[in-house]
Amino acid sequence: MTSKEKEFSQVINDNQGLIIKISRMYTNTLEDEQDLFQEIVLQLWRSYDSFKGQSKLSTWMYRVALNTAITLFRKKTKSPKTDELQDFHYQHSEDFDDEKQHQISTLYRVIKMLPTVERAIVMMYLDDLPYRDISENLGISEVNARVKMNRLKKVLKNLMEKHA
């Protein structure tokens, strides 16, 4: 394994949670979630050389992952084979008690009811990304990101109450 591959492997391992969240947000089955995970890793690998450090690594990863997820979501096509990435295995967390797991499942279910861009805003907000990073990832103004998130909080609260 080359030093570049080792470095990339470490980046993926360190940021696996980000990829899992995006994969979970844009799919409905575990199999599709795992396929999207692999496709995101593939796209990150393909564009790894283009990362110049002009933004935070997590911002770049969000941008690539969201673009991949949204593109595949819109096309609704199967992911290409990713055999060359077999070293990266999807890990599903089972570290929560039943009540916490139910709350998380409900949250994901109601977030999936949102349009694609709004899903991305909520996901990045839940990951504590600053509005500056959210706006940069989505190509909208920081003010617009704040306004959208404030509106989305109300929508999510209502949806959580209905689907609890």
C-alpha positions as CSV (number, residue, x, y, z in Angstrom):
1,M,0.0,0.0,0.0
2,T,1.4,3.4,-1.0
3,S,1.7,6.3,1.5
4,K,-1.1,8.0,-0.4
5,E,-3.4,5.0,0.1
6,K,-2.4,4.7,3.7
7,E,-3.2,8.4,4.2
8,F,-6.5,8.1,2.4
9,S,-7.4,5.0,4.5
10,Q,-6.8,7.0,7.7
11,V,-8.9,9.9,6.4
12,I,-11.8,7.5,5.7
13,N,-11.4,5.7,9.1
14,D,-11.3,9.0,10.9
15,N,-14.4,10.4,9.1
16,Q,-16.5,7.3,8.6
17,G,-19.3,8.7,10.7
18,L,-19.8,11.5,8.2
19,I,-20.1,9.1,5.3
20,I,-22.5,6.8,7.3
21,K,-24.8,9.7,8.1
22,I,-25.0,10.9,4.5
23,S,-25.5,7.3,3.3
24,R,-28.3,6.7,5.8
25,M,-30.0,10.0,5.0
26,Y,-30.3,9.3,1.3
27,T,-31.3,5.7,1.3
28,N,-34.1,3.5,2.6
29,T,-32.5,0.1,3.0
30,L,-29.3,-1.2,4.7
31,E,-28.1,-2.6,1.3
32,D,-28.6,0.7,-0.4
33,E,-26.9,2.5,2.5
34,Q,-23.9,0.3,2.2
35,D,-23.8,0.7,-1.6
36,L,-23.9,4.5,-1.2
37,F,-21.2,4.4,1.4
38,Q,-18.9,2.5,-1.0
39,E,-19.8,5.0,-3.9
40,I,-18.9,8.0,-1.7
41,V,-15.6,6.4,-0.7
42,L,-14.9,5.8,-4.4
43,Q,-15.7,9.4,-5.3
44,L,-13.6,10.7,-2.4
45,W,-10.7,8.5,-3.7
46,R,-11.1,9.8,-7.2
47,S,-11.1,13.4,-6.1
48,Y,-8.5,13.0,-3.3
49,D,-5.7,14.5,-5.4
50,S,-7.8,17.6,-6.1
51,F,-8.1,18.4,-2.4
52,K,-5.7,21.3,-1.9
53,G,-6.4,22.2,1.7
54,Q,-8.1,25.5,0.8
55,S,-11.0,24.4,3.0
56,K,-11.3,22.0,6.0
57,L,-11.0,18.3,5.1
58,S,-14.5,17.7,6.5
59,T,-16.0,20.5,4.4
60,W,-14.5,18.9,1.3
61,M,-15.7,15.5,2.3
62,Y,-19.2,16.8,2.9
63,R,-19.2,18.4,-0.5
64,V,-18.1,15.3,-2.3
65,A,-20.3,13.0,-0.3
66,L,-23.4,15.1,-0.6
67,N,-22.9,15.6,-4.3
68,T,-22.6,11.9,-4.8
69,A,-25.6,11.1,-2.6
70,I,-27.8,13.7,-4.2
71,T,-26.8,12.7,-7.7
72,L,-27.5,9.0,-7.1
73,F,-30.7,9.9,-5.3
74,R,-32.0,11.9,-8.2
75,K,-30.9,9.3,-10.8
76,K,-32.2,6.4,-8.7
77,T,-29.7,4.1,-10.4
78,K,-27.5,1.3,-8.9
79,S,-24.0,2.2,-7.8
80,P,-21.2,1.0,-9.9
81,K,-19.0,-1.9,-8.7
82,T,-16.5,-0.8,-6.1
83,D,-14.4,-4.0,-5.8
84,E,-11.2,-2.0,-5.6
85,L,-12.4,-0.5,-2.4
86,Q,-13.0,-3.7,-0.6
87,D,-10.7,-2.7,2.3
88,F,-13.3,-0.2,3.5
89,H,-16.1,-2.0,5.3
90,Y,-19.2,-0.3,6.4
91,Q,-19.8,-0.4,10.2
92,H,-23.3,-0.1,11.6
93,S,-23.4,1.2,15.2
94,E,-25.5,-0.7,17.7
95,D,-24.3,1.2,20.8
96,F,-27.6,2.7,21.8
97,D,-30.4,1.5,24.1
98,D,-33.8,0.8,22.6
99,E,-35.3,4.2,23.5
100,K,-32.4,6.1,22.0
101,Q,-32.4,3.9,19.0
102,H,-36.1,4.5,18.5
103,Q,-35.6,8.3,18.7
104,I,-32.7,8.1,16.2
105,S,-34.8,6.0,13.8
106,T,-37.7,8.4,14.1
107,L,-35.4,11.4,13.5
108,Y,-33.9,9.7,10.4
109,R,-37.4,8.8,9.1
110,V,-38.7,12.3,9.4
111,I,-35.6,13.9,7.9
112,K,-36.0,11.6,4.9
113,M,-39.3,13.2,4.3
114,L,-37.5,16.5,3.6
115,P,-36.3,17.5,0.1
116,T,-32.7,16.6,-0.6
117,V,-31.1,20.0,0.1
118,E,-33.0,20.4,3.3
119,R,-31.8,17.0,4.4
120,A,-28.2,18.1,3.8
121,I,-28.7,21.3,5.9
122,V,-30.2,19.3,8.8
123,M,-27.5,16.7,8.7
124,M,-24.7,19.2,8.7
125,Y,-26.4,21.2,11.5
126,L,-26.7,18.1,13.6
127,D,-23.0,17.6,13.0
128,D,-22.4,21.0,14.5
129,L,-21.0,22.5,11.3
130,P,-20.9,26.3,11.4
131,Y,-23.4,28.0,9.0
132,R,-20.4,29.3,7.0
133,D,-19.4,25.7,6.2
134,I,-23.0,24.6,5.5
135,S,-23.5,27.5,3.1
136,E,-20.2,26.8,1.4
137,N,-21.1,23.1,0.9
138,L,-24.4,23.9,-0.6
139,G,-23.6,27.1,-2.5
140,I,-26.1,29.2,-0.6
141,S,-25.5,32.3,1.5
142,E,-24.9,31.9,5.2
143,V,-28.0,33.9,6.0
144,N,-30.0,31.6,3.8
145,A,-28.6,28.6,5.6
146,R,-29.6,30.1,8.9
147,V,-33.1,31.0,7.8
148,K,-33.7,27.5,6.2
149,M,-32.5,25.8,9.4
150,N,-34.7,27.8,11.6
151,R,-37.7,26.9,9.5
152,L,-36.6,23.3,9.3
153,K,-36.4,23.1,13.1
154,K,-40.1,23.8,13.3
155,V,-41.0,21.4,10.5
156,L,-38.9,18.6,12.2
157,K,-40.5,19.3,15.6
158,N,-44.0,18.9,14.1
159,L,-43.0,15.7,12.1
160,M,-41.3,14.2,15.2
161,E,-44.5,14.7,17.2
162,K,-46.7,13.1,14.5
163,H,-44.4,10.1,14.0
164,A,-43.2,9.5,17.5
